[in-house]
Amino acid sequence: MPCLSVTEHVEPQDVMTSAETRSILTQALPPLLDTTSRRDPLATSTSSRLPTFHQPRSGHVLVNGSGAHNVITSSNRYLRLSPMSAEEVQAMRYDKKDLMGPVSPGWQVYVHPEGCLYYCYVSEIVFGEYPKKIRIVTQVDITRDGISEIIENLAKLAYSHAYHYPHFPVDVDLVLELMDVGETIIGGYYFVHRENRCLFWLQDFDATVILRECNGVTELSHKQIELEAQYWKHVGLFPHVIALHCEVRRQLQQIIRFAISDCMTSEVSAVCAFSLDVLKNTLDLIKDVDVESDCIQSAHDKCFIARMMNHFRHCQYLNYHGQQGARLSRDQTVHGDTYDERSMMMKCLAPLLFNAPYEYTYSLHKLYVDTLVNPLDWRTFVQKLNAEMQDFNLLATVLLNVNVGFLAIQSVDNGGGHSLSQVASYVSVISSFGSMLLGVSLARQSYTQGPDMVDNAQAHLQDLMHPKHGLETLAIVCSLPYALLMWGMIFFVLAFFTECSHNSSTATLVSVIVAALIVMGLVVWSCHTLGGSNLSAECKHLFRSVLAAAKWIEDLPRWILAAMRSPSAQA
C-alpha cells in the first residue's frame, strides 16, 4: 500500500474527536476502573522507580494555535504530549542510527524481526482499588543519558491525565516517541486497546495522516476500520509485547479464501491489492504458523499475520466497506467522478493522433479511481505500455532503415532535394525518429524507477490530474509514439507512390493503383470485422473531433480580431 505526505488543509472528517474515541472504546469494554480516589495512580506503584512527576494543569494546550493538535502539558511546561499514529512511528524507525548500549533498569530490549531495536517497560499501578499493569513501548534509544527518565516522565504525564477519565480501559499499552528535544520536550503518544483492536488518544487527534486517502469520511464505523488497520500496523512494529490468539489466524484464512474466490470470479476485485498467485501462496504460509497454548508465539509469525491483516483492513477502509455506496469493484467510483467532458485540445489533437488518446484516457480512468491507484492495475498498465513501446520502436527502426534505403535510390535523391518523394521521405524519417525517442523515454521511466514507479504512481497521477478532463494530458503523451509511427508510414507511402507515378507507364501505374486499392480494402474490412463497435466509436470520435476543429478554425479570426481590438480600446 502506498504512503503519501500529510495535506496542508485538514478537512473536518480528518479529525478523530475524543467523543468518537470514547464511542469506540465503549464497545465490548473490560471492567471499568474505580477512579473515585484522587491519588496519583503512579505514585502507588508497587514496583515503580519512576522519577517525580509534574501534575498536568487543567485544560488543553494548543500547538502553534491549531486546535487540531491538542497536547497535554506539565505544570512547568517542560513536558508535552502530542497525539500521533502508528504510521508515524513506522516512519521514524528508519531514521535511527544509534548503537545499542546498556539498558536502564526496568526496561526490556527486543529485536524486531527486521533487525531494529525497541524497548518495553512493564510495571503495576493502582487505579483506585484496582491494580493495573501498564506497558510502555518506545523506539527511542533509552541507552542515552537521561532519555529513559524523559520517557518515564512522559508516561506518568499520560497516565495521570488518563486518570481523570472515568471510562479509561484496563488492558492498554502506551507507545511513546520523542518528537522534539529542546527547552520543551515534546513526545508523541498513542494508547492501544487490545480487546477492541484500535488506537485511541486522550484529546482530539488530527487523523489526516491515516484518513487522507479517502474523501468524505464522516461515519465513525468507517473510521474504526482504519483504526483497526493502525492497530495491526502497531502489532507489526512491536510483535513481542502483544499476544495474538489463534483465532486471528483462522479469521485471516477466511478473509484470504474469500479474496481468492473473488479474484477468480471477478477481474476487478476490490477486496485486496494482491494477485491470485500471491493470495494462494499466502494461504499456504498461514498453515505453517506455529500455535502454542492457543496463541501465536513467534514474533516473525506475528509480523506476518499483522501485515496481512493491516493490508486487508486498509483495503476495506479505501473501499468504504460497510458504508452506503461501498466500492465493489476497483473501477467503480464512489464519488461519481467520470471526467467525460473533453477539452478543446483533446478534440483538436485526437484526429491527428488517430484517436489513440481516447483509448489511453479510458484505460487510465479505469485504474485511477477516486484518487486511488491499485498496484495490480498500475503494474499491468505499465507492462502493457512498455511492450507497446518496444513494438513501436522496432517498427520505427525498420521504417527508418526503409527510408534510408529509399533515399539511396539515384532517381529519388538526385541532389536537388526538391521532389515530393524526397520531402515525404524526409518527414517519414523525422517521424520515425520521434517515435523511437518518445518510446525509449517512456520505457526508461519505468525501468529506472522500478518498484518506486508503482509506489509513487498516485502522486504522479495526482499532479497530472485535471479537475474536469482527468488524465487527458498523460493520455496524449502515451499516444504520441504510435501516432508518429503512423504518420511516418503515411509519409513513406506517399513518397513511394509519388516515385511510382513519376515517369511510369500507364500499365505500371494502373497495376500499382489496383494493388493499393485491394490492400486498402482488405485492411478496412479487417479493421471493421475485428474492431466492430470500437471502429464505429472511433469514427464517431473522429467526426466530432473534425467538427470541433472546424469550429475552432472558424472562430479563430474572430478571436484574433478581439485580441487586437482590446489593446487599442485600452489606449
C-alpha positions as semicolon CSV with decimal commas, in nm:
position;residue;x (nm);y (nm);z (nm)
1;M;0,000;0,000;0,000
2;P;0,130;0,314;-0,094
3;C;0,227;0,631;0,183
4;L;0,172;0,997;0,097
5;S;0,260;1,316;0,270
6;V;0,009;1,488;0,501
7;T;-0,201;1,750;0,325
8;E;-0,176;2,104;0,450
9;H;-0,551;2,154;0,483
10;V;-0,727;1,935;0,738
11;E;-1,083;1,851;0,644
12;P;-1,338;1,821;0,927
13;Q;-1,374;1,447;0,867
14;D;-1,000;1,402;0,920
15;V;-1,015;1,473;1,295
16;M;-1,075;1,194;1,542
17;T;-1,255;1,358;1,833
18;S;-1,226;1,236;2,190
19;A;-1,600;1,164;2,182
20;E;-1,555;0,929;1,886
21;T;-1,268;0,759;2,065
22;R;-1,483;0,702;2,371
23;S;-1,761;0,565;2,149
24;I;-1,523;0,307;2,002
25;L;-1,382;0,213;2,340
26;T;-1,726;0,150;2,493
27;Q;-1,782;-0,142;2,257
28;A;-1,716;-0,466;2,449
29;L;-1,501;-0,300;2,713
30;P;-1,344;-0,491;3,001
31;P;-1,449;-0,399;3,358
32;L;-1,409;-0,031;3,426
33;L;-1,165;0,108;3,679
34;D;-1,270;0,270;4,000
35;T;-1,130;0,618;3,970
36;T;-1,307;0,778;4,264
37;S;-0,981;0,812;4,452
38;R;-0,789;1,129;4,371
39;R;-0,449;0,972;4,435
40;D;-0,177;0,981;4,173
41;P;-0,212;0,639;4,012
42;L;0,159;0,602;3,954
43;A;0,257;0,720;4,297
44;T;0,125;0,394;4,448
45;S;0,303;0,165;4,205
46;T;0,429;-0,149;4,375
47;S;0,736;-0,171;4,157
48;S;0,772;0,188;4,035
49;R;1,109;0,355;4,013
50;L;0,982;0,645;3,803
51;P;1,107;0,997;3,885
52;T;0,900;1,273;4,039
53;F;0,600;1,364;3,826
54;H;0,478;1,714;3,735
55;Q;0,098;1,729;3,766
56;P;-0,078;1,843;3,446
57;R;-0,254;2,173;3,457
58;S;-0,621;2,185;3,365
59;G;-0,725;2,229;3,007
60;H;-0,554;2,150;2,678
61;V;-0,258;2,330;2,530
62;L;-0,262;2,412;2,158
63;V;0,046;2,386;1,939
64;N;0,101;2,684;1,705
65;G;-0,253;2,796;1,772
66;S;-0,403;2,494;1,593
67;G;-0,695;2,316;1,754
68;A;-0,619;2,001;1,555
69;H;-0,306;1,919;1,762
70;N;-0,413;1,935;2,129
71;V;-0,136;1,838;2,368
72;I;-0,102;1,751;2,734
73;T;0,149;1,966;2,917
74;S;0,315;1,954;3,258
75;S;0,272;2,232;3,511
76;N;0,614;2,381;3,435
77;R;0,565;2,336;3,057
78;Y;0,878;2,122;3,041
79;L;0,699;1,815;2,905
80;R;0,434;1,797;2,635
81;L;0,248;1,501;2,484
82;S;0,108;1,521;2,132
83;P;-0,110;1,254;1,965
84;M;0,048;1,050;1,683
85;S;-0,032;0,739;1,481
86;A;0,136;0,403;1,426
87;E;0,217;0,513;1,071
88;E;0,428;0,800;1,208
89;V;0,609;0,559;1,440
90;Q;0,687;0,336;1,144
91;A;0,835;0,632;0,954
92;M;1,061;0,719;1,250
93;R;1,220;0,376;1,281
94;Y;1,417;0,414;0,958
95;D;1,592;0,731;1,083
96;K;1,756;0,569;1,384
97;K;2,134;0,522;1,367
98;D;2,240;0,486;1,732
99;L;2,422;0,175;1,852
100;M;2,293;-0,026;2,146
101;G;2,433;0,050;2,492
102;P;2,344;-0,058;2,848
103;V;1,969;-0,061;2,913
104;S;1,826;0,119;3,216
105;P;1,686;-0,097;3,498
106;G;1,325;-0,200;3,449
107;W;1,342;-0,184;3,070
108;Q;1,345;-0,481;2,837
109;V;1,503;-0,467;2,493
110;Y;1,361;-0,656;2,195
111;V;1,498;-0,712;1,848
112;H;1,238;-0,678;1,573
113;P;1,249;-0,947;1,300
114;E;1,367;-0,673;1,064
115;G;1,660;-0,607;1,297
116;C;1,578;-0,277;1,470
117;L;1,557;-0,238;1,849
118;Y;1,267;-0,130;2,065
119;Y;1,214;-0,116;2,439
120;C;0,937;-0,205;2,680
121;Y;0,877;-0,105;3,043
122;V;0,625;-0,307;3,245
123;S;0,504;-0,201;3,587
124;E;0,194;-0,220;3,805
125;I;-0,006;0,071;3,940
126;V;-0,330;0,110;4,130
127;F;-0,629;0,297;3,990
128;G;-0,848;0,348;4,294
129;E;-0,873;-0,003;4,438
130;Y;-0,781;-0,197;4,120
131;P;-0,423;-0,290;4,037
132;K;-0,339;-0,235;3,675
133;K;-0,043;-0,347;3,470
134;I;0,094;-0,078;3,244
135;R;0,316;-0,138;2,945
136;I;0,523;0,140;2,789
137;V;0,671;0,078;2,443
138;T;0,915;0,302;2,259
139;Q;1,169;0,301;1,981
140;V;1,366;0,586;2,138
141;D;1,724;0,497;2,228
142;I;1,687;0,489;2,607
143;T;2,056;0,398;2,648
144;R;2,148;0,763;2,606
145;D;2,185;0,969;2,922
146;G;1,855;1,092;3,062
147;I;1,637;0,955;2,783
148;S;1,481;0,675;2,990
149;E;1,386;0,928;3,261
150;I;1,225;1,151;2,999
151;I;1,022;0,864;2,858
152;E;0,914;0,759;3,206
153;N;0,809;1,115;3,291
154;L;0,609;1,136;2,970
155;A;0,439;0,809;3,062
156;K;0,348;0,945;3,406
157;L;0,212;1,257;3,240
158;A;-0,007;1,047;3,007
159;Y;-0,138;0,808;3,272
160;S;-0,207;1,085;3,524
161;H;-0,412;1,265;3,260
162;A;-0,592;0,940;3,175
163;Y;-0,665;0,900;3,548
164;H;-0,926;1,177;3,522
165;Y;-1,131;0,983;3,264
166;P;-1,388;0,757;3,437
167;H;-1,408;0,506;3,150
168;F;-1,039;0,457;3,086
169;P;-0,995;0,089;2,985
170;V;-0,783;-0,156;3,181
171;D;-0,567;-0,353;2,938
172;V;-0,395;-0,091;2,724
173;D;-0,043;-0,018;2,601
174;L;0,120;0,322;2,574
175;V;0,354;0,396;2,285
176;L;0,584;0,696;2,321
177;E;0,824;0,867;2,081
178;L;1,030;1,184;2,117
179;M;0,915;1,441;1,863
180;D;1,139;1,728;1,973
181;V;1,403;1,766;2,245
182;G;1,478;2,126;2,337
183;E;1,378;2,366;2,609
184;T;1,041;2,192;2,596
185;I;1,037;1,818;2,538
186;I;0,754;1,711;2,309
187;G;0,662;1,346;2,294
188;G;0,423;1,170;2,060
189;Y;0,192;0,905;2,202
190;Y;-0,100;0,676;2,140
191;F;-0,277;0,416;2,351
192;V;-0,351;0,066;2,221
193;H;-0,670;-0,114;2,318
194;R;-0,603;-0,483;2,260
195;E;-0,954;-0,619;2,300
196;N;-1,115;-0,370;2,063
197;R;-0,814;-0,370;1,827
198;C;-0,781;0,005;1,793
199;L;-0,567;0,304;1,886
200;F;-0,704;0,589;2,093
201;W;-0,594;0,923;2,234
202;L;-0,688;1,148;2,521
203;Q;-0,762;1,454;2,303
204;D;-0,887;1,531;1,957
205;F;-0,641;1,386;1,709
206;D;-0,559;1,523;1,364
207;A;-0,611;1,197;1,174
208;T;-0,513;1,334;0,833
209;V;-0,211;1,106;0,827
210;I;-0,427;0,793;0,846
211;L;-0,756;0,907;0,684
212;R;-0,613;1,114;0,397
213;E;-0,666;0,853;0,123
214;C;-1,047;0,873;0,139
215;N;-1,264;1,180;0,091
216;G;-1,588;1,235;0,276
217;V;-1,513;1,010;0,573
218;T;-1,786;1,104;0,821
219;E;-1,912;0,780;0,975
220;L;-1,744;0,653;1,291
221;S;-1,781;0,293;1,171
222;H;-1,575;0,385;0,864
223;K;-1,301;0,546;1,072
224;Q;-1,297;0,246;1,302
225;I;-1,186;0,022;1,014
226;E;-0,873;0,231;0,962
227;L;-0,813;0,242;1,337
228;E;-0,803;-0,137;1,334
229;A;-0,563;-0,123;1,039
230;Q;-0,343;0,104;1,251
231;Y;-0,367;-0,145;1,536
232;W;-0,231;-0,419;1,311
233;K;0,046;-0,186;1,197
234;H;0,129;-0,140;1,567
235;V;0,139;-0,518;1,615
236;G;0,378;-0,545;1,322
237;L;0,603;-0,279;1,477
238;F;0,612;-0,429;1,828
239;P;0,533;-0,801;1,794
240;H;0,694;-0,922;2,119
241;V;0,473;-0,720;2,354
242;I;0,135;-0,835;2,219
243;A;-0,018;-1,181;2,242
244;L;-0,216;-1,295;1,938
245;H;-0,483;-1,559;1,980
246;C;-0,500;-1,836;1,721
247;E;-0,849;-1,709;1,632
248;V;-0,675;-1,430;1,435
249;R;-0,511;-1,690;1,212
250;R;-0,845;-1,854;1,141
251;Q;-1,002;-1,517;1,066
252;L;-0,721;-1,430;0,823
253;Q;-0,762;-1,765;0,648
254;Q;-1,130;-1,692;0,594
255;I;-1,053;-1,347;0,454
256;I;-0,793;-1,483;0,211
257;R;-1,018;-1,766;0,094
258;F;-1,289;-1,516;0,010
259;A;-1,033;-1,290;-0,161
260;I;-0,920;-1,584;-0,375
261;S;-1,276;-1,668;-0,476
262;D;-1,347;-1,304;-0,556
263;C;-1,034;-1,275;-0,773
264;M;-1,125;-1,596;-0,953
265;T;-1,476;-1,476;-1,036
266;S;-1,401;-1,107;-1,100
267;E;-1,120;-0,935;-1,286
268;V;-1,177;-0,611;-1,095
269;S;-1,195;-0,744;-0,739
270;A;-1,166;-0,472;-0,477
271;V;-1,105;-0,699;-0,178
272;C;-0,727;-0,657;-0,183
273;A;-0,434;-0,539;-0,395
274;F;-0,271;-0,884;-0,422
275;S;-0,265;-1,109;-0,725
276;L;-0,425;-1,453;-0,722
277;D;-0,087;-1,626;-0,700
278;V;0,020;-1,416;-0,402
279;L;-0,305;-1,495;-0,221
280;K;-0,264;-1,869;-0,278
281;N;0,096;-1,860;-0,154
282;T;-0,009;-1,659;0,150
283;L;-0,281;-1,910;0,235
284;D;-0,023;-2,189;0,224
285;L;0,212;-1,991;0,451
286;I;-0,056;-1,934;0,713
287;K;-0,092;-2,307;0,761
288;D;0,269;-2,319;0,885
289;V;0,219;-2,056;1,157
290;D;0,311;-2,207;1,495
291;V;0,044;-2,202;1,766
292;E;0,113;-2,292;2,128
293;S;-0,142;-2,268;2,410
294;D;-0,393;-2,114;2,166
295;C;-0,157;-1,824;2,096
296;I;0,086;-1,734;1,820
297;Q;0,425;-1,725;1,990
298;S;0,680;-1,634;1,724
299;A;0,746;-1,265;1,663
300;H;0,808;-1,345;1,295
301;D;0,466;-1,506;1,263
302;K;0,304;-1,214;1,444
303;C;0,458;-0,969;1,197
304;F;0,336;-1,181;0,908
305;I;-0,021;-1,201;1,041
306;A;-0,025;-0,832;1,138
307;R;0,093;-0,709;0,798
308;M;-0,166;-0,915;0,615
309;M;-0,446;-0,801;0,845
310;N;-0,333;-0,440;0,808
311;H;-0,348;-0,474;0,429
312;F;-0,698;-0,621;0,421
313;R;-0,840;-0,376;0,676
314;H;-0,685;-0,081;0,493
315;C;-0,837;-0,201;0,164
316;Q;-1,174;-0,221;0,337
317;Y;-1,133;0,137;0,452
318;L;-1,041;0,255;0,099
319;N;-1,345;0,079;-0,048
320;Y;-1,593;0,214;0,211
321;H;-1,661;-0,133;0,348
322;G;-1,990;-0,144;0,537
323;Q;-2,096;0,203;0,417
324;Q;-2,369;0,316;0,182
325;G;-2,234;0,308;-0,174
326;A;-1,939;0,081;-0,094
327;R;-1,696;0,019;-0,380
328;L;-1,749;-0,338;-0,504
329;S;-1,504;-0,329;-0,795
330;R;-1,176;-0,148;-0,848
331;D;-1,303;0,060;-1,140
332;Q;-1,616;0,177;-0,956
333;T;-1,619;0,538;-0,842
334;V;-1,779;0,623;-0,510
335;H;-1,792;0,999;-0,565
336;G;-1,925;0,989;-0,922
337;D;-1,612;1,126;-1,093
338;T;-1,642;1,030;-1,462
339;Y;-1,440;1,301;-1,647
340;D;-1,650;1,258;-1,962
341;E;-1,601;1,617;-2,074
342;R;-1,324;1,654;-2,332
343;S;-1,106;1,962;-2,367
344;M;-1,064;2,157;-2,690
345;M;-0,701;2,043;-2,706
346;M;-0,813;1,681;-2,692
347;K;-1,078;1,732;-2,961
348;C;-0,830;1,900;-3,194
349;L;-0,538;1,664;-3,141
350;A;-0,733;1,336;-3,138
351;P;-0,782;1,323;-3,520
352;L;-0,413;1,397;-3,574
353;L;-0,323;1,120;-3,328
354;F;-0,565;0,867;-3,482
355;N;-0,795;0,876;-3,175
356;A;-0,532;0,693;-2,969
357;P;-0,568;0,938;-2,674
358;Y;-0,927;0,823;-2,621
359;E;-0,815;0,466;-2,563
360;Y;-0,545;0,567;-2,317
361;T;-0,785;0,802;-2,138
362;Y;-1,032;0,518;-2,090
363;S;-0,759;0,286;-1,955
364;L;-0,614;0,549;-1,721
365;H;-0,951;0,643;-1,575
366;K;-1,020;0,274;-1,510
367;L;-0,707;0,232;-1,298
368;Y;-0,713;0,576;-1,130
369;V;-1,046;0,594;-0,948
370;D;-1,129;0,845;-0,673
371;T;-0,759;0,945;-0,649
372;L;-0,668;0,581;-0,572
373;V;-0,441;0,353;-0,773
374;N;-0,449;-0,023;-0,744
375;P;-0,091;-0,158;-0,769
376;L;-0,206;-0,457;-0,976
377;D;-0,377;-0,239;-1,237
378;W;-0,086;0,006;-1,247
379;R;0,171;-0,269;-1,298
380;T;-0,042;-0,422;-1,573
381;F;-0,076;-0,086;-1,745
382;V;0,297;-0,013;-1,723
383;Q;0,390;-0,359;-1,854
384;K;0,146;-0,324;-2,144
385;L;0,277;0,025;-2,218
386;N;0,638;-0,098;-2,218
387;A;0,550;-0,383;-2,454
388;E;0,380;-0,137;-2,689
389;M;0,677;0,098;-2,681
390;Q;0,913;-0,189;-2,768
391;D;0,696;-0,287;-3,064
392;F;0,670;0,072;-3,183
393;N;1,047;0,120;-3,152
394;L;1,108;-0,195;-3,357
395;L;0,869;-0,084;-3,632
396;A;1,011;0,270;-3,628
397;T;1,362;0,129;-3,666
398;V;1,254;-0,080;-3,964
399;L;1,077;0,219;-4,118
400;L;1,386;0,433;-4,066
401;N;1,602;0,178;-4,246
402;V;1,349;0,154;-4,530
403;N;1,354;0,531;-4,574
404;V;1,733;0,536;-4,582
405;G;1,731;0,266;-4,849
406;F;1,461;0,451;-5,041
407;L;1,661;0,774;-5,039
408;A;1,967;0,583;-5,164
409;I;1,791;0,523;-5,497
410;Q;1,954;0,751;-5,751
411;S;1,629;0,850;-5,917
412;V;1,487;0,960;-5,581
413;D;1,785;1,152;-5,446
414;N;1,926;1,328;-5,747
415;G;2,091;1,600;-5,544
416;G;1,819;1,860;-5,594
417;G;1,623;1,778;-5,279
418;H;1,303;1,938;-5,417
419;S;1,096;1,639;-5,528
420;L;0,781;1,544;-5,339
421;S;0,906;1,191;-5,281
422;Q;1,222;1,322;-5,117
423;V;1,039;1,564;-4,890
424;A;0,784;1,299;-4,787
425;S;1,065;1,052;-4,711
426;Y;1,246;1,314;-4,502
427;V;0,930;1,375;-4,299
428;S;0,889;0,999;-4,255
429;V;1,244;0,975;-4,120
430;I;1,178;1,256;-3,871
431;S;0,852;1,096;-3,756
432;S;1,019;0,757;-3,712
433;F;1,300;0,910;-3,510
434;G;1,050;1,098;-3,290
435;S;0,853;0,778;-3,230
436;M;1,169;0,594;-3,122
437;L;1,282;0,879;-2,898
438;L;0,949;0,907;-2,716
439;G;0,915;0,529;-2,686
440;V;1,258;0,496;-2,529
441;S;1,186;0,787;-2,294
442;L;0,856;0,639;-2,172
443;A;1,006;0,292;-2,128
444;R;1,301;0,435;-1,937
445;Q;1,068;0,597;-1,682
446;S;0,950;0,255;-1,562
447;Y;1,287;0,080;-1,592
448;T;1,482;0,339;-1,392
449;Q;1,224;0,386;-1,117
450;G;1,138;0,017;-1,086
451;P;0,915;-0,056;-0,785
452;D;0,912;0,314;-0,691
453;M;0,707;0,384;-1,003
454;V;0,424;0,177;-0,855
455;D;0,463;0,326;-0,506
456;N;0,468;0,684;-0,637
457;A;0,205;0,634;-0,906
458;Q;-0,065;0,802;-0,701
459;A;0,142;1,118;-0,653
460;H;0,242;1,126;-1,022
461;L;-0,114;1,087;-1,144
462;Q;-0,245;1,341;-0,894
463;D;-0,004;1,601;-1,035
464;L;-0,128;1,533;-1,389
465;M;-0,497;1,520;-1,295
466;H;-0,725;1,791;-1,435
467;P;-1,040;1,864;-1,232
468;K;-1,265;1,848;-1,541
469;H;-1,079;1,649;-1,804
470;G;-0,892;1,398;-1,591
471;L;-0,573;1,245;-1,731
472;E;-0,604;1,370;-2,087
473;T;-0,252;1,512;-2,090
474;L;-0,094;1,180;-1,994
475;A;-0,311;1,000;-2,250
476;I;-0,186;1,233;-2,526
477;V;0,175;1,176;-2,425
478;C;0,132;0,798;-2,427
479;S;-0,028;0,806;-2,773
480;L;0,248;1,013;-2,938
481;P;0,485;0,721;-3,025
482;Y;0,202;0,537;-3,202
483;A;0,080;0,850;-3,383
484;L;0,427;0,948;-3,502
485;L;0,487;0,595;-3,627
486;M;0,160;0,605;-3,822
487;W;0,247;0,942;-3,974
488;G;0,589;0,805;-4,066
489;M;0,421;0,518;-4,250
490;I;0,177;0,752;-4,425
491;F;0,452;0,983;-4,549
492;F;0,660;0,688;-4,667
493;V;0,361;0,552;-4,861
494;L;0,316;0,899;-5,009
495;A;0,683;0,908;-5,111
496;F;0,659;0,560;-5,258
497;F;0,350;0,628;-5,469
498;T;0,491;0,962;-5,580
499;E;0,800;0,789;-5,707
500;C;0,592;0,517;-5,872
501;S;0,384;0,774;-6,061
502;H;0,691;0,961;-6,180
503;N;0,780;0,872;-6,541
504;S;0,581;0,545;-6,516
505;S;0,384;0,388;-6,796
506;T;0,007;0,362;-6,781
507;A;0,015;-0,014;-6,727
508;T;0,255;0,020;-6,434
509;L;0,053;0,299;-6,277
510;V;-0,277;0,108;-6,310
511;S;-0,124;-0,206;-6,161
512;V;0,007;-0,016;-5,860
513;I;-0,325;0,162;-5,804
514;V;-0,524;-0,162;-5,825
515;A;-0,290;-0,338;-5,583
516;A;-0,309;-0,043;-5,344
517;L;-0,690;-0,040;-5,354
518;I;-0,709;-0,414;-5,290
519;V;-0,474;-0,392;-4,992
520;M;-0,657;-0,088;-4,856
521;G;-0,991;-0,268;-4,888
522;L;-0,860;-0,571;-4,703
523;V;-0,722;-0,351;-4,423
524;V;-1,050;-0,164;-4,382
525;W;-1,253;-0,487;-4,391
526;S;-1,026;-0,649;-4,130
527;C;-1,048;-0,347;-3,901
528;H;-1,426;-0,342;-3,934
529;T;-1,455;-0,716;-3,867
530;L;-1,218;-0,724;-3,570
531;G;-1,296;-0,381;-3,431
532;G;-1,674;-0,392;-3,452
533;S;-1,822;-0,136;-3,215
534;N;-1,479;0,009;-3,140
535;L;-1,433;0,113;-3,502
536;S;-1,772;0,284;-3,513
537;A;-1,696;0,458;-3,183
538;E;-1,364;0,577;-3,318
539;C;-1,535;0,707;-3,630
540;K;-1,781;0,898;-3,412
541;H;-1,492;1,043;-3,211
542;L;-1,313;1,133;-3,532
543;F;-1,622;1,300;-3,676
544;R;-1,682;1,501;-3,359
545;S;-1,316;1,598;-3,343
546;V;-1,321;1,719;-3,704
547;L;-1,632;1,928;-3,633
548;A;-1,472;2,075;-3,319
549;A;-1,152;2,156;-3,509
550;A;-1,350;2,316;-3,793
551;K;-1,545;2,529;-3,546
552;W;-1,222;2,630;-3,373
553;I;-1,067;2,731;-3,707
554;E;-1,384;2,921;-3,795
555;D;-1,377;3,115;-3,467
556;L;-1,001;3,178;-3,479
557;P;-1,018;3,502;-3,689
558;R;-1,284;3,643;-3,456
559;W;-1,065;3,570;-3,151
560;I;-0,765;3,732;-3,321
561;L;-0,965;4,047;-3,405
562;A;-1,099;4,065;-3,050
563;A;-0,746;4,034;-2,912
564;M;-0,623;4,309;-3,146
565;R;-0,908;4,543;-3,056
566;S;-0,865;4,514;-2,680
567;P;-0,522;4,690;-2,665
568;S;-0,642;4,967;-2,898
569;A;-0,953;5,019;-2,685
570;Q;-0,740;5,050;-2,372
571;A;-0,514;5,305;-2,549
